[in-house]
Amino acid sequence: MNGGTLREVRLTLPPNEASGLLAAENGTLLEARGWDRALWTLLGEGEIQDCLSIVGHERGANMGEGWQIGRLYARPKDDDTETEDAEALARFDGWIYAFGSHFGSKDGALEPKRGFVARFREADVGNGMDDPIVDIEVFRESFVLHRIINDALKERGHATIALAQEGYDLFIEETRRVGREEEKAWAALVHGDDLPLNVEGAAFRPDGALLLGLRFPVAEDGRPILVEVEGLERAFERGDQLPTVRNVWTVDAVGRSGDIAGVRDLDTGGDEVHLITGNVDGRDEESPLIEDYERGNKVETTHFCCTLPPGPHSRLVAATVVRRFPQITRLEGIAAAHDRFFYAVDEEERVPLLFAPHGPND
């Protein structure tokens, strides 16, 4: 249940619109900047090298004050690789990973430049944010994750919500048309019975398996889906082996006021998973994704916690409510740091960072 009143800190670094949140563990950077804690986030809708940012807190300052925000000075190793719509951050083995949505614009079709995974070594950030330049590796082999996740959903008999005809036309059929007419190398990877993926959360388990939280699709009963991917590092090795799907989980994590919810962000601690869930598409208009609009695309944004059982499973995973956000629809980041949770809100012109106070210095 909710633990204390949330505090809000307002930050500005154009373009704003924060997505994802991840606690920083680079002690050298914290020491050089005089920070006692910091959080990575993604700002704006540009290419990945332009939207990696960090929020730091001045050591010794009151928690409601002393926050700073800056952009990581970065460059992709391959200059001709286009990326867009970074949505999630995760860490494993010293690497910070950033994930594209793998989705499309509201008008469709699915866009290959959104289907990327990028990574950089956190230790390479060094003593500051702008020297030396940090190199980013980018994997953007079009529709690879789209294919392996769609195949896993079908092969495991995982029932998902029906895709509206408008959504099929916009996101699947239009993508296939572009692939055929422009003779794209990826054309055969998008099938007629596929579902569009919208990835908004990512976190690694202790053994290196990656959890991807899907905003869409959701399960047939409206519950959110986590996909567990093994061997993500193989994507960067440029060999013949690709990542594989190990598990597909459905989590009993739908908030109040609706019966359909997708993942907005993830964080993990051991086998414990914290996830933000909310509406699967914009609240102010009918969704082109959902066939049955009466099922309710106006669910209350909620922070849930669950524990994934060991080994391969496909059954429903129980979850408990940690905090409800009845007035916030665009909560897109969660990070556990220093015995508290931080939340990031996607808003234009500012970056609201939320946290629950712990003591008198908050």
N, C-alpha and C positions, 0 to 999 in steps of 0.2 A: 504494500500500500504506500501511498505518498508519504514521504518523510520530510516534513518541513516545507516552508514556503520557498519557492524558487527566487533567486536573485538573477538580475539581468545586467550584463555589461554590453554596451553598444560600441562596436568597432567599425572602422571605415577603411577600405582599401579597394578602390574601383578597379575592375567591375566586381560587384559584390556577388550575392546569390551563392551562399555557402552550401557545399555538398560534402558529406563525409566528415569524420572527425577521428583522430588517432593520437594517443598520447606519445609524445616524443621521448626517446630514451638516450639521446645524444648528450652525454655529460659534458663533453668539451664545448658544445654549442651553448648549453645552459650556463656554464661557468663564464664563457667569453661575453655573453650578453647580460650577465647578472640576473638571470632568471632562476626561480625555484621550481618552475614547471612550465611546460609548453605543450601545444597541441598542433598537429598538422591538420590542415583542411584544404579544400579545393574551392577556388573562387572563379566565377565567371564561366563563360561557355566557349573559350578559346581553346587552343591546342594545349596539350598536357604540360609542356615546358613553360607555359605562360600562366598557369593557374594554380601551381603548387605554392601554398602559403603556410606560414606558421604564426601561431598566436602564443606569446610568451607573457609570463607574469613576473614582475619585478620582485626580487628576493626581499622579504621582510615587509612588503607593502600589505595593506588591508586587502582582503580578497575582492572587495568591490572596486578596487582602484589598482593602478599600476600595470594595466594590461597594454601590450603593444602587439601590432600585427605587421608582418612584412612578407615579401615575396621571395621565394627561392630563385636564385639566379642559376638557370639550368639550360641545357641544350640536349637534344636527341642525338644519339650516335649516328642515326641515318637521317640526314636533313630532309629527304624527300618523302618521309612518312607523315601523312596527314592524320591528325587525331582531333576528336571533338567530344564534348559531353561527358567529361569525367565525373563519376558519381560516387566512388567508394575508395577507401584506403584500408590497407592491412599490412601487417608486419610479420616476417619470418626470417630467421637466420641472418639478421643484420640488414635485410632488404626491406625497403618500403615499396609496396605495390600499389598502383593506382589502376582502376578499372573503368572502362567506358561503359555506357548504358547498354550497348548492343541493340539499341532501339532505333527509332526514327523520329522525325519531327511529327507534329500533330497531324500533318497532311500525308504522312507516309512518304516514300517507302522506307524500309530498313536501310541504314546507311553504313557501309563498311568502315568509314572512318570513326564511327562510334563503337565499333567492335574490337577495341584494343585492350591490351594489358601492358602496363609500363612499370619499370622499377628502377630504383637508384639505391645506392648504399648510403644509409643514414650517416655513417662515420665519415663519408666523403664530404659532407657539408662543412666540416672543419670548424674553424674558429668564428665564422661569421656567415652571413647570408649571401654575400656577393663576391667572395673571393676564397677559394678558387671556384670556377664554374663547375657545377655538378653535371656529370654525364648521365643521361637517362637511356636505358635500353627499352625498346618498344617492340612488342609482338603484335603484329596486325595482319595476320594471315586471315583473310576475310571469311567470316562465317564458320570458323572451326569450332568455337565454343557453342555457337548456335546449333551446329549439327550434332555434336556429341550430347548436348543436353536434351535436345528434342528426341534424339534416338533413345536416350535413357528413359524419358517419360513414357515413350511408347512401349519399349521392350519390357518395362517393369509393370505395365498395366496401370500406370498412375493416372487416375481419372482427374481431369482438369475441367475448369469452367469452360463453357462453350464460348468460342470467339464469335462476336457479332459479324454479320455479313459485311457490314461497312468496314470493320477492322480487318477482315480477311482480304477485302478488295484493296484497302490502303496499304497494308503492311506485308502481306504475303504475295498476292497476285501481282501487285505493282512491282515488287522487288523481282519476281520471276520474269516479268516482262522486260525490265531494264537489263537483267542478266542475259536474256536471250538476244534482244535487239542490239545490245552493245557488245555481245560476244565476250562477256566477262569470264575470267578463269574460274570464278566462284559460282557460276550459274547453276551447276548441278548440285550444289550444296544446300539450296533452298528448295524444299519439297512442297508439293501442293497441300499436304495435310499437316504442315508445320504450324507451330504457334510462335508469334513474335515474343522475344525475350526482352524484359526490361530489368536490368540488373541495377540494384541500388544499395546493396549491402555486401560487405566482404569481411571475412576474418579467418585467421588460420587456427586450426586445432594444434595441440602440442606436438603431434607426430608429423606436422607439415601438411596435412590435408587441408584444403581450402573449402570454406563454406561460402557459398554465394547466396544472398538473399534476393528473391525475385519479387519485384513489385507486380509483375505479370509474367506468366500466368499464375493463377492461384488454383488450389484444389477445387474439385467439383462442388464441395460444400462451402466454398468461400474462404477457407483457411489458407494462410500463407505457406509458401514452400521454401525450404532450404535445399540446395544442391551441394553435395560434398564431392569435390574434385580432387583426384589424386595425381601427383606428378606435374604440377603446374610448371615447375622449373624446366621440364622437358621442352616447353614451348620456346624457351630462349636458347636452347642448345642447337637449334637448326637441324636436328636429325629427323629420322623417319618416325620416331615414336612421339605420340601426342598425349596430352593429359587424358585421363579417363574418369568417368563418373563412378564413384564408389557407393554412394547412398543418395536417396532422395527422401527428404523428411517433410512431413506435414505437421505444422505446429498449431496447437489449439490456442491461437493468439489473435482473436478478433475482438476489438474494443466495443464499447457500447454504441447504440444508435445506428447500427448497420449490421449486415451479416456477410460482408466481403471485405477482406483486408489484405494488403500486400506489404512486403518488407520495405522500410525506408532506410534503415541502417542496422549494422551488427557490431557487437564487440564480444570477445570471448575471454574466459579465464578458466583454464583447464577444460573440462567437459561442460562447464556452465556457459550458456549462451544468453546474452542480453540482446534483445531486438526491439526496434521501434517499428510498429505497424500502423498503417493508416490507409487512406483511400487509394484505390488502384489507378485513378486518373483524376483530372480536374473535377472539383465539386460543383462548379457553377454551370456545368453543361452536361448533357448526356454523353456518356463515354462511347467512342467508337469501338472499344474493346469488348464491352459487356453486352451480351445478347439480351439478358433479362434485366432491364433497368430497375424494375420494382424490387429487386433483391437488396438494393441499398448501397450506393457508392458514397455514403456520407458517414462513414464510421468514425468514431472518436479516436484520435491519435493516442497511442498507448505504448508505454515501455513495459515489456514482458521479460520474464526470465524463465529459462528451461534448462534441463540437463539431458543431453543426448546419451542414450544407452550405448554400450560398446558393441562393436561388431556390426554386420549388415542387418539393417532393419528397414521396414517400410511402414510400420504402424504409426498411428497418431502419437505425437509427443505432447504431454501435458505442459502447461505453462502457467505461471502465476503473475499477477499484476504487480508491478513495482511503482509505477506512477502514471496518472492519467493527465492528458493535456486537452481539456475540453475546448479551449479557445485557440489552439494552434493546429493548423492543417498542414503546414510546410516544415515540419520538423525533420531534418535530413541528416543529423549527425548525432552519434552517441560515443562517448569514450569514458572508460573507467580510469581514473588517475588519482593517486593520493587519497584513497579511501572515500572517494566521492564520484558521482557521475556528472559529466559535462554534456550539454546538448547544444547543437547548432541549428539555427533557424534560417531557412532560405528566404531572404527578403531583399527587395531592391533598395539600393542606396545605403545599406548598413548591414552589419553582420552581428545579430544578437547571439551572445553566448550566455547560456543559462546554466546555473548550478544551484544546488541546495546547500545552504550554510551549515557549518559543523559547530562553530563556537563563536565566542565574542569577537574574534579578529575578522570574522566574515561580515 
